[in-house]
Amino acid sequence: MSWGAYIDQLMALEEGKPILTDAAIWGTESGKIGLWASTPNFTITEEEVKKLTSNRSDFGQNGPKIGGLKCRLIRDNMDTDGMFCLDLKTSQDTEGNTYNVCVGKTQKALIIGKGSKDATGGQVSKRVFTLVEHLRKAGF
């Protein structure tokens, strides 16, 4: 399956409604950080990815940015066996909306999903974790 097909899988509707509005897959191997696939206009910088893969101990006070939106930490289980996810909530956008974001970690990549306005954190995390689990079993 191509990386673009994995993005399509992340973006699939559930009961006719979108769970995610944006998704990206970034390779994170040392010296090989780069975008593998993304939805259009979901611009995540290499600097944002590097922050997600480095020391996250200050995320409680000084959360990361995802696609330029400041986020606050909800839960960090990225290094917890069987979970491998970081749950975040964005600050308000220009229209006053906030979004749940989940960052999942495989051996070689980060899977980043930004929820729709109405999606719960659990729905977003489940969608991202399902792909993380599949890719981990496949050696990615």
DSSP file with accessible surface (Angstrom, degrees, kcal/mol):
  #  RESIDUE AA STRUCTURE BP1 BP2  ACC     N-H-->O    O-->H-N    N-H-->O    O-->H-N    TCO  KAPPA ALPHA  PHI   PSI    X-CA   Y-CA   Z-CA
    1    1 A M              0   0  152      0, 0.0     2,-0.1     0, 0.0     5,-0.0   0.000 360.0 360.0 360.0 138.6    0.0    0.0    0.0
    2    2 A S     >  -     0   0   76      1,-0.1     4,-1.4     4,-0.0     3,-0.3  -0.378 360.0-113.8 -77.6 161.8    1.3    3.5   -0.8
    3    3 A W  H  > S+     0   0   63      1,-0.2     4,-1.7     2,-0.2     5,-0.1   0.871 118.7  57.4 -63.9 -35.3    1.7    6.2    1.8
    4    4 A G  H  > S+     0   0   35      1,-0.2     4,-2.2     2,-0.2    -1,-0.2   0.875 101.8  55.3 -62.0 -35.4   -1.0    8.2    0.1
    5    5 A A  H  > S+     0   0   29     -3,-0.3     4,-2.2     1,-0.2    -1,-0.2   0.859 104.1  54.0 -66.6 -34.1   -3.4    5.2    0.5
    6    6 A Y  H  X S+     0   0   21     -4,-1.4     4,-2.3     2,-0.2    -1,-0.2   0.888 106.9  51.5 -66.3 -36.6   -2.7    5.3    4.3
    7    7 A I  H  X S+     0   0    8     -4,-1.7     4,-2.1     2,-0.2    -2,-0.2   0.937 108.7  51.2 -63.4 -43.8   -3.7    9.0    4.3
    8    8 A D  H  X S+     0   0  114     -4,-2.2     4,-0.5     1,-0.2    -2,-0.2   0.905 108.9  51.6 -58.5 -40.8   -6.9    8.0    2.5
    9    9 A Q  H >< S+     0   0   79     -4,-2.2     3,-1.0     1,-0.2    -1,-0.2   0.918 109.9  48.8 -63.2 -43.1   -7.5    5.3    5.2
   10   10 A L  H 3< S+     0   0    2     -4,-2.3    10,-0.3     1,-0.2    -1,-0.2   0.866 112.1  49.6 -62.9 -34.7   -7.0    7.9    7.9
   11   11 A M  H 3< S+     0   0   48     -4,-2.1    -1,-0.2    -5,-0.2    -2,-0.2   0.465  81.2 129.6 -87.2  -1.4   -9.4   10.3    6.2
   12   12 A A    <<  -     0   0   47     -3,-1.0     7,-0.6    -4,-0.5     8,-0.3  -0.180  62.2-111.6 -57.2 143.8  -12.2    7.8    5.7
   13   13 A L  E     -A   18   0A 113      5,-0.1     2,-0.5     6,-0.1    -1,-0.1  -0.412  20.8-148.2 -73.1 152.2  -15.7    8.9    6.8
   14   14 A E  E >  S-A   17   0A  75      3,-3.2     3,-1.7     1,-0.1    -1,-0.0  -0.986  81.9 -15.9-124.5 116.3  -17.4    7.2    9.8
   15   15 A E  T 3  S-     0   0  185     -2,-0.5    -1,-0.1     1,-0.3    -2,-0.0   0.880 130.4 -54.3  54.6  39.6  -21.2    7.0    9.6
   16   16 A G  T 3  S+     0   0   61      1,-0.2    -1,-0.3    -3,-0.0    -3,-0.1   0.490 120.7 101.9  78.7   3.5  -21.0    9.6    6.8
   17   17 A K  E <  S-A   14   0A 148     -3,-1.7    -3,-3.2    -5,-0.0     2,-0.2  -0.930  73.6-113.6-122.5 145.7  -19.0   12.1    8.9
   18   18 A P  E     -A   13   0A  62      0, 0.0   100,-0.2     0, 0.0    -5,-0.1  -0.521  20.6-174.6 -76.4 137.7  -15.3   13.0    8.9
   19   19 A I  S    S+     0   0    6     -7,-0.6    97,-2.8     1,-0.2     2,-0.4   0.807  77.6  36.0 -89.9 -45.2  -13.3   12.1   11.9
   20   20 A L  E     -B  115   0B   1    -10,-0.3    95,-0.3    95,-0.3    -1,-0.2  -0.847  52.6-173.9-109.9 145.0  -10.1   13.8   10.6
   21   21 A T  E    S+     0   0B  53     93,-2.8     2,-0.3    -2,-0.4    94,-0.2   0.623  80.3  18.4-101.7 -23.2   -9.8   16.9    8.6
   22   22 A D  E     +B  114   0B  29     92,-1.5    92,-2.8   -12,-0.1    -1,-0.3  -0.994  63.0 175.9-147.6 149.7   -6.0   16.6    8.1
   23   23 A A  E     -B  113   0B   0     -2,-0.3    16,-2.4    90,-0.2     2,-0.3  -0.989   2.2-178.0-152.6 152.5   -3.4   13.9    8.3
   24   24 A A  E     -BC 112  38B   0     88,-2.2    88,-2.9    -2,-0.3     2,-0.5  -0.991  16.4-150.8-149.8 151.6    0.3   13.4    7.6
   25   25 A I  E     -BC 111  37B   0     12,-3.0    11,-3.0    -2,-0.3    12,-1.6  -0.994  19.4-173.1-124.6 121.1    2.9   10.7    7.8
   26   26 A W  E     -BC 110  35B  18     84,-2.5    84,-2.6    -2,-0.5     9,-0.2  -0.960  22.0-130.9-116.7 129.7    6.5   11.9    8.5
   27   27 A G  E     -BC 109  34B   0      7,-3.1     7,-1.7    -2,-0.5    82,-0.3  -0.581  23.5-177.5 -72.6 139.3    9.6    9.6    8.4
   28   28 A T        +     0   0   29     80,-2.6     5,-0.2    -2,-0.2    81,-0.2   0.246  27.4 135.7-128.1  13.4   11.6   10.1   11.5
   29   29 A E  S >  S-     0   0   73     79,-0.6     3,-2.9     3,-0.4     4,-0.1  -0.352  72.9 -83.1 -63.4 145.5   14.7    7.9   11.1
   30   30 A S  T 3  S+     0   0  124      1,-0.3    -1,-0.1     2,-0.2    -2,-0.1  -0.235 116.0   4.0 -52.6 126.0   17.9    9.7   12.1
   31   31 A G  T 3  S+     0   0   81     -3,-0.1    -1,-0.3     1,-0.1    -2,-0.1   0.451 120.9  78.0  78.6  -1.9   19.1   11.8    9.3
   32   32 A K    <   +     0   0  139     -3,-2.9    -3,-0.4     2,-0.0     2,-0.3  -0.039  53.6 150.4-128.3  29.8   16.1   11.0    7.2
   33   33 A I        +     0   0   41     -5,-0.2     2,-0.3    -4,-0.1    -5,-0.2  -0.509  25.9 129.2 -67.5 127.2   13.3   13.2    8.6
   34   34 A G  E     -C   27   0B  22     -7,-1.7    -7,-3.1    -2,-0.3     2,-0.4  -0.959  61.3 -86.3-173.6 158.2   10.9   14.0    5.8
   35   35 A L  E     +C   26   0B  92     -2,-0.3    -9,-0.2    -9,-0.2     3,-0.1  -0.585  31.9 177.8 -75.1 126.9    7.3   14.1    4.7
   36   36 A W  E     -     0   0B  79    -11,-3.0     2,-0.3     1,-0.4   -10,-0.2   0.790  68.0 -18.6 -95.6 -38.9    6.0   10.8    3.3
   37   37 A A  E     +C   25   0B  14    -12,-1.6   -12,-3.0   -34,-0.1    -1,-0.4  -0.961  63.1 170.3-166.2 153.6    2.4   11.8    2.6
   38   38 A S  E     -C   24   0B  37     -2,-0.3   -14,-0.2   -14,-0.2     3,-0.1  -0.987  37.9 -99.3-161.5 156.8   -0.1   14.4    3.7
   39   39 A T    >   -     0   0   15    -16,-2.4     3,-1.6    -2,-0.3   -17,-0.0  -0.498  63.2 -82.5 -72.7 153.9   -3.5   15.8    3.0
   40   40 A P  T 3  S+     0   0  108      0, 0.0    -1,-0.1     0, 0.0     3,-0.1  -0.277 112.8  11.7 -58.7 142.1   -3.4   19.0    0.9
   41   41 A N  T 3  S+     0   0  156      1,-0.2     2,-1.2    -3,-0.1    -2,-0.0   0.556  85.9 125.6  69.7   8.3   -2.7   22.2    2.9
   42   42 A F    <   -     0   0   15     -3,-1.6     2,-1.0   -19,-0.1    -1,-0.2  -0.766  43.2-172.8 -95.2  88.3   -1.7   20.4    6.1
   43   43 A T        +     0   0  103     -2,-1.2     2,-0.5    24,-0.2   -19,-0.0  -0.735  12.0 170.6 -93.9 101.6    1.6   22.1    6.4
   44   44 A I        -     0   0   11     -2,-1.0     2,-0.2    23,-0.1    -9,-0.1  -0.937  25.7-136.5-107.7 131.2    3.7   20.6    9.2
   45   45 A T     >  -     0   0   63     -2,-0.5     4,-2.0     1,-0.1     5,-0.2  -0.479  17.7-119.0 -87.6 159.8    7.3   21.8    9.3
   46   46 A E  H  > S+     0   0   88      1,-0.2     4,-2.8     2,-0.2     5,-0.2   0.876 116.9  57.7 -61.2 -35.4   10.4   19.7    9.9
   47   47 A E  H  > S+     0   0  135      1,-0.2     4,-2.0     2,-0.2    -1,-0.2   0.902 104.8  50.1 -62.6 -40.9   11.0   21.8   13.0
   48   48 A E  H  > S+     0   0   21      2,-0.2     4,-1.8     1,-0.2    -1,-0.2   0.915 111.8  48.2 -63.3 -41.7    7.6   20.9   14.4
   49   49 A V  H  X S+     0   0    0     -4,-2.0     4,-1.6     1,-0.2    -2,-0.2   0.922 108.7  53.4 -65.8 -42.5    8.3   17.2   13.8
   50   50 A K  H  X S+     0   0   88     -4,-2.8     4,-0.7     1,-0.2    -1,-0.2   0.895 107.7  51.4 -60.1 -38.9   11.7   17.5   15.5
   51   51 A K  H >< S+     0   0   61     -4,-2.0     3,-0.7     1,-0.2    -1,-0.2   0.903 108.5  51.7 -65.0 -38.1   10.1   18.9   18.6
   52   52 A L  H 3< S+     0   0    0     -4,-1.8    -1,-0.2     1,-0.2    -2,-0.2   0.800 112.9  45.2 -67.3 -28.9    7.6   16.0   18.6
   53   53 A T  H 3< S+     0   0   61     -4,-1.6    -1,-0.2    -5,-0.1    -2,-0.2   0.472 108.3  66.2 -95.4  -2.0   10.5   13.5   18.5
   54   54 A S  S << S-     0   0   62     -3,-0.7     2,-0.3    -4,-0.7    -3,-0.1  -0.148 108.5 -35.1-101.2-159.0   12.7   15.1   21.0
   55   55 A N        -     0   0  116      1,-0.2     3,-0.3    -2,-0.1    -1,-0.2  -0.436  51.3-176.5 -64.1 117.7   12.3   15.7   24.8
   56   56 A R    >   +     0   0   28     -2,-0.3     3,-2.0     1,-0.2     4,-0.3   0.245  49.0 111.9-100.3  12.8    8.6   16.3   25.5
   57   57 A S  T 3  S+     0   0   93      1,-0.3     3,-0.5     2,-0.1    -1,-0.2   0.770  78.0  49.9 -62.8 -24.4    9.0   17.0   29.2
   58   58 A D  T >> S+     0   0   62     -3,-0.3     4,-3.2     1,-0.2     3,-0.9   0.416  79.2  99.1 -94.7   5.6    8.1   20.7   28.8
   59   59 A F  T <4 S+     0   0    1     -3,-2.0    14,-0.8     1,-0.2     4,-0.2   0.785  72.9  66.2 -63.3 -25.1    4.9   20.0   26.8
   60   60 A G  T 34 S+     0   0   56     -3,-0.5    -1,-0.2    -4,-0.3     3,-0.2   0.890 120.1  19.5 -62.6 -37.4    2.8   20.5   29.9
   61   61 A Q  T <4 S+     0   0  175     -3,-0.9     2,-0.3     1,-0.2    -2,-0.2   0.724 139.6  29.6-100.0 -29.2    3.8   24.1   30.1
   62   62 A N  S  < S-     0   0   77     -4,-3.2    -1,-0.2    10,-0.0    -2,-0.2  -0.637  80.5-166.2-138.6  74.5    4.9   24.8   26.6
   63   63 A G        -     0   0    6     -2,-0.3     9,-0.1    -4,-0.2    -3,-0.1  -0.037  22.5-101.5 -63.5 166.7    3.1   22.6   24.1
   64   64 A P        -     0   0    0      0, 0.0     7,-2.6     0, 0.0     2,-0.4  -0.200  26.9-115.3 -80.7 174.0    4.2   22.0   20.5
   65   65 A K  E     -G   70   0C 110      5,-0.2     2,-0.5   -17,-0.1     5,-0.2  -0.899  22.0-165.6-107.0 142.5    2.8   23.5   17.3
   66   66 A I  E >  S-G   69   0C   5      3,-2.3     3,-2.0    -2,-0.4   -22,-0.1  -0.984  79.0 -15.3-127.1 116.9    1.1   21.3   14.7
   67   67 A G  T 3  S-     0   0   30     -2,-0.5   -24,-0.2     1,-0.3   -23,-0.1   0.846 129.7 -54.8  58.7  32.2    0.6   22.9   11.3
   68   68 A G  T 3  S+     0   0   49      1,-0.2     2,-0.5   -23,-0.1    -1,-0.3   0.315 112.6 119.4  85.6  -9.4    1.3   26.3   12.9
   69   69 A L  E <   -G   66   0C  38     -3,-2.0    -3,-2.3     1,-0.0    -1,-0.2  -0.799  66.6-123.7 -93.1 126.9   -1.4   25.9   15.5
   70   70 A K  E     -G   65   0C  75     -2,-0.5    21,-2.9    -5,-0.2     2,-0.3  -0.427  33.6-162.9 -64.1 136.3   -0.3   26.0   19.2
   71   71 A C  E     -D   90   0B   4     -7,-2.6     2,-0.4    19,-0.3    19,-0.2  -0.889  13.1-143.4-122.9 155.5   -1.3   22.9   21.0
   72   72 A R  E     -D   89   0B 147     17,-2.8    17,-2.0    -2,-0.3     2,-0.3  -0.911  31.0-105.4-116.5 148.8   -1.6   21.9   24.7
   73   73 A L  E     +D   88   0B  52    -14,-0.8    15,-0.2    -2,-0.4     3,-0.1  -0.528  37.4 167.7 -74.3 130.8   -0.8   18.5   26.0
   74   74 A I  E    S-     0   0B  76     13,-2.8     2,-0.3     1,-0.3    14,-0.2   0.763  72.5 -12.7-100.9 -51.4   -3.7   16.2   27.0
   75   75 A R  E     -D   87   0B 119     12,-1.9    12,-3.2     0, 0.0     2,-0.7  -0.966  53.0-152.6-156.4 135.5   -1.8   12.9   27.4
   76   76 A D  E     +D   86   0B  52     -2,-0.3    10,-0.2    10,-0.2     3,-0.1  -0.891  37.8 139.8-115.4 100.4    1.6   11.7   26.5
   77   77 A N  E >   +D   85   0B  34      8,-2.4     3,-1.4    -2,-0.7     7,-0.8  -0.034  31.7 121.1-119.5  24.7    1.7    7.9   25.9
   78   78 A M  T 3  S+     0   0    1      6,-0.3    27,-0.1     1,-0.3     8,-0.1   0.823  82.2  37.4 -63.3 -30.5    4.1    8.1   23.0
   79   79 A D  T 3  S+     0   0   96      6,-0.1     2,-0.6    -3,-0.1    -1,-0.3   0.267  92.0 109.5-104.5  13.2    6.7    5.9   24.7
   80   80 A T  S X> S-     0   0   58     -3,-1.4     3,-2.3     5,-0.1     4,-1.9  -0.794  76.3-115.1 -93.1 120.2    4.2    3.6   26.4
   81   81 A D  T 34 S+     0   0  142     -2,-0.6    -2,-0.1     1,-0.3    -1,-0.1  -0.254 100.2  17.9 -53.5 136.1    4.1    0.0   24.9
   82   82 A G  T 34 S+     0   0   52      1,-0.1    -1,-0.3     2,-0.0    51,-0.1   0.362 127.2  54.0  83.4  -4.4    0.8   -0.7   23.3
   83   83 A M  T <4  +     0   0   86     -3,-2.3    -2,-0.2    -6,-0.2    -5,-0.1   0.696  57.9 170.5-122.7 -62.7   -0.2    2.9   23.1
   84   84 A F     <  +     0   0   24     -4,-1.9    21,-2.4    -7,-0.8     2,-0.4   0.760  41.1 121.5  56.6  33.1    2.5    5.0   21.3
   85   85 A C  E     -DE  77 104B   9     -8,-0.8    -8,-2.4    19,-0.2     2,-0.5  -0.969  50.5-154.7-133.2 149.0    0.3    8.1   21.0
   86   86 A L  E     -DE  76 103B   0     17,-2.6    17,-2.5    -2,-0.4     2,-0.5  -0.984  18.0-153.2-117.9 120.0    0.5   11.8   22.1
   87   87 A D  E     +DE  75 102B  16    -12,-3.2   -13,-2.8    -2,-0.5   -12,-1.9  -0.873  21.2 170.0-102.3 129.6   -2.9   13.5   22.5
   88   88 A L  E     -DE  73 101B   1     13,-3.1    13,-2.6    -2,-0.5     2,-0.4  -0.850  25.8-145.4-131.8 164.1   -3.1   17.2   22.0
   89   89 A K  E     -DE  72 100B  45    -17,-2.0   -17,-2.8    -2,-0.3    11,-0.2  -1.000  24.5-129.4-132.1 131.1   -5.7   20.0   21.7
   90   90 A T  E     -D   71   0B   3      9,-2.9   -19,-0.3    -2,-0.4     3,-0.1  -0.365  21.5-111.4 -75.4 159.6   -5.2   23.0   19.5
   91   91 A S        -     0   0   54    -21,-2.9     8,-0.2     1,-0.2    -1,-0.1  -0.315  58.4 -68.5 -73.3 171.6   -5.6   26.6   20.6
   92   92 A Q        -     0   0  137      6,-0.1     6,-0.2     4,-0.1    -1,-0.2  -0.383  49.6-140.3 -66.7 139.0   -8.5   28.4   19.0
   93   93 A D    >   -     0   0   36      4,-2.3     3,-2.0    -3,-0.1    -1,-0.1  -0.173  43.5 -78.2 -83.8-171.8   -8.2   29.1   15.3
   94   94 A T  T 3  S+     0   0  148      1,-0.3    -2,-0.1     2,-0.1    -1,-0.1   0.730 134.6  50.3 -64.1 -20.2   -9.4   32.4   13.8
   95   95 A E  T 3  S-     0   0  149      2,-0.1    -1,-0.3     0, 0.0    -3,-0.0   0.357 121.1-106.1 -97.3   2.6  -13.0   31.2   14.0
   96   96 A G  S <  S+     0   0   34     -3,-2.0     2,-0.3     1,-0.3    -2,-0.1   0.549  74.6 137.4  87.4   7.7  -12.8   30.2   17.6
   97   97 A N        -     0   0   33     -6,-0.0    -4,-2.3    -5,-0.0     2,-0.3  -0.628  37.0-158.2 -88.7 147.1  -12.7   26.4   17.0
   98   98 A T        -     0   0   45     -2,-0.3     2,-0.4    -6,-0.2    -6,-0.1  -0.878   8.7-156.1-117.7 156.5  -10.3   24.0   18.7
   99   99 A Y        -     0   0   26     -2,-0.3    -9,-2.9    -8,-0.2     2,-0.3  -0.978  16.3-123.0-135.4 144.1   -9.3   20.6   17.4
  100  100 A N  E     -E   89   0B  25     16,-0.4    15,-3.5    -2,-0.4     2,-0.4  -0.668  30.1-167.5 -81.3 140.3   -8.1   17.3   18.9
  101  101 A V  E     -EF  88 114B   2    -13,-2.6   -13,-3.1    -2,-0.3     2,-0.4  -0.989   7.3-165.8-130.2 138.3   -4.8   16.1   17.5
  102  102 A C  E     -EF  87 113B   0     11,-2.4    11,-2.7    -2,-0.4     2,-0.5  -0.993   2.3-165.5-125.8 134.1   -3.2   12.7   17.9
  103  103 A V  E     -EF  86 112B   0    -17,-2.5   -17,-2.6    -2,-0.4     2,-0.3  -0.978  11.2-167.5-117.2 116.4    0.4   12.0   17.1
  104  104 A G  E     -EF  85 111B   0      7,-3.3     7,-2.7    -2,-0.5     2,-0.5  -0.812   8.1-144.6-105.3 149.0    1.3    8.3   16.8
  105  105 A K  E     + F   0 110B  57    -21,-2.4     5,-0.2    -2,-0.3     2,-0.2  -0.945  17.5 176.0-120.0 126.4    4.8    6.9   16.7
  106  106 A T        -     0   0    3      3,-2.9    27,-0.1    -2,-0.5    30,-0.1  -0.515  53.2 -89.1-105.4-173.0    6.0    3.8   14.8
  107  107 A Q  S    S+     0   0  102      1,-0.2    33,-0.1    -2,-0.2     3,-0.1   0.802 124.4  16.5 -67.4 -27.5    9.6    2.7   14.7
  108  108 A K  S    S+     0   0   72     32,-2.8   -80,-2.6     1,-0.1   -79,-0.6   0.368 123.3  36.3-127.0   1.8   10.3    4.9   11.6
  109  109 A A  E     -B   27   0B   0     31,-0.4    -3,-2.9   -82,-0.3     2,-0.4  -0.975  58.6-128.2-153.3 162.6    7.5    7.4   11.4
  110  110 A L  E     -BF  26 105B   0    -84,-2.6   -84,-2.5    -2,-0.3     2,-0.5  -0.971  19.1-155.2-112.2 135.5    5.0    9.8   13.0
  111  111 A I  E     -BF  25 104B   0     -7,-2.7    -7,-3.3    -2,-0.4     2,-0.5  -0.957  14.7-168.8-108.0 122.0    1.4    9.6   12.1
  112  112 A I  E     -BF  24 103B   0    -88,-2.9   -88,-2.2    -2,-0.5     2,-0.4  -0.957   7.0-179.4-120.1 123.7   -0.4   12.9   12.8
  113  113 A G  E     -BF  23 102B   0    -11,-2.7   -11,-2.4    -2,-0.5     2,-0.5  -0.986  12.5-160.2-124.9 130.8   -4.1   13.3   12.6
  114  114 A K  E     -BF  22 101B  34    -92,-2.8   -93,-2.8    -2,-0.4   -92,-1.5  -0.942  24.7-132.2-108.2 122.9   -6.1   16.5   13.2
  115  115 A G  E     -B   20   0B   0    -15,-3.5   -95,-0.3    -2,-0.5   -96,-0.1  -0.235  19.2-102.9 -72.9 160.4   -9.7   15.9   14.1
  116  116 A S    >   -     0   0   14    -97,-2.8     3,-1.1   -98,-0.1   -16,-0.4  -0.279  44.5 -95.7 -71.1 168.4  -12.8   17.6   12.7
  117  117 A K  T 3  S+     0   0  120      1,-0.3   -19,-0.2   -18,-0.1    -1,-0.1   0.853 125.8  39.0 -56.8 -35.2  -14.5   20.2   14.7
  118  118 A D  T 3  S+     0   0  140   -100,-0.2    -1,-0.3     2,-0.1     2,-0.2   0.488  90.4 110.2 -96.9  -4.1  -17.0   17.7   16.1
  119  119 A A    <   -     0   0    7     -3,-1.1   -19,-0.3  -100,-0.2     2,-0.1  -0.511  63.6-130.8 -76.0 139.3  -14.7   14.7   16.6
  120  120 A T     >  -     0   0   78     -2,-0.2     4,-2.1     1,-0.1     5,-0.2  -0.438  22.7-111.7 -81.3 161.7  -13.8   13.6   20.1
  121  121 A G  H  > S+     0   0   23      1,-0.2     4,-2.9     2,-0.2     5,-0.2   0.880 118.8  55.6 -59.6 -38.0  -10.3   13.0   21.2
  122  122 A G  H  > S+     0   0   52      2,-0.2     4,-2.4     1,-0.2    -1,-0.2   0.893 106.9  48.8 -63.1 -40.7  -11.1    9.3   21.5
  123  123 A Q  H  > S+     0   0   66      2,-0.2     4,-2.0     1,-0.2    -1,-0.2   0.922 113.7  46.4 -64.7 -43.4  -12.3    9.1   17.9
  124  124 A V  H  X S+     0   0    1     -4,-2.1     4,-2.3     2,-0.2     5,-0.2   0.945 114.1  47.8 -64.8 -47.2   -9.1   10.9   16.7
  125  125 A S  H  X S+     0   0   18     -4,-2.9     4,-3.3     1,-0.2     5,-0.2   0.906 110.5  51.8 -61.5 -42.3   -6.8    8.7   18.8
  126  126 A K  H  X S+     0   0  142     -4,-2.4     4,-2.2    -5,-0.2    -1,-0.2   0.924 109.6  49.5 -61.8 -43.2   -8.5    5.5   17.7
  127  127 A R  H  X S+     0   0   36     -4,-2.0     4,-1.1     2,-0.2    -1,-0.2   0.935 116.8  41.0 -62.5 -46.2   -8.2    6.4   14.0
  128  128 A V  H  X S+     0   0    0     -4,-2.3     4,-2.5     1,-0.2     3,-0.3   0.940 113.7  52.6 -68.9 -44.4   -4.5    7.2   14.4
  129  129 A F  H  X S+     0   0   49     -4,-3.3     4,-3.1     1,-0.2     5,-0.3   0.874 101.7  60.2 -62.7 -37.0   -3.7    4.3   16.7
  130  130 A T  H  X S+     0   0   67     -4,-2.2     4,-1.9    -5,-0.2    -1,-0.2   0.928 110.9  40.8 -57.3 -43.3   -5.2    1.8   14.3
  131  131 A L  H  X S+     0   0    2     -4,-1.1     4,-2.9    -3,-0.3     5,-0.3   0.909 113.2  54.0 -72.2 -39.8   -2.7    2.8   11.6
  132  132 A V  H  X S+     0   0    0     -4,-2.5     4,-2.6     1,-0.2     5,-0.2   0.944 109.5  48.6 -58.2 -46.4    0.2    3.0   14.1
  133  133 A E  H  X S+     0   0   82     -4,-3.1     4,-2.1     1,-0.2    -1,-0.2   0.926 112.3  48.4 -61.0 -44.6   -0.5   -0.5   15.3
  134  134 A H  H  X S+     0   0   89     -4,-1.9     4,-1.4    -5,-0.3    -1,-0.2   0.936 113.7  46.1 -61.4 -47.4   -0.7   -1.8   11.7
  135  135 A L  H  <>S+     0   0    0     -4,-2.9     5,-2.9     1,-0.2     4,-0.2   0.868 110.0  53.9 -67.7 -35.6    2.6   -0.1   10.7
  136  136 A R  H ><5S+     0   0   52     -4,-2.6     3,-1.5     4,-0.3    -1,-0.2   0.927 108.3  49.8 -63.2 -42.2    4.4   -1.3   13.8
  137  137 A K  H 3<5S+     0   0  166     -4,-2.1    -1,-0.2     1,-0.3    -2,-0.2   0.816 108.9  53.7 -65.4 -29.4    3.4   -4.9   13.0
  138  138 A A  T 3<5S-     0   0   57     -4,-1.4    -1,-0.3    -5,-0.2    -2,-0.2   0.405 124.1-104.4 -85.2   0.9    4.7   -4.3    9.5
  139  139 A G  T < 5       0   0   38     -3,-1.5    -3,-0.2    -4,-0.2    -2,-0.1   0.589 360.0 360.0  90.1   9.4    8.1   -3.1   10.8
  140  140 A F      <       0   0   74     -5,-2.9   -32,-2.8    -6,-0.2   -31,-0.4   0.393 360.0 360.0 -97.1 360.0    7.6    0.5   10.1
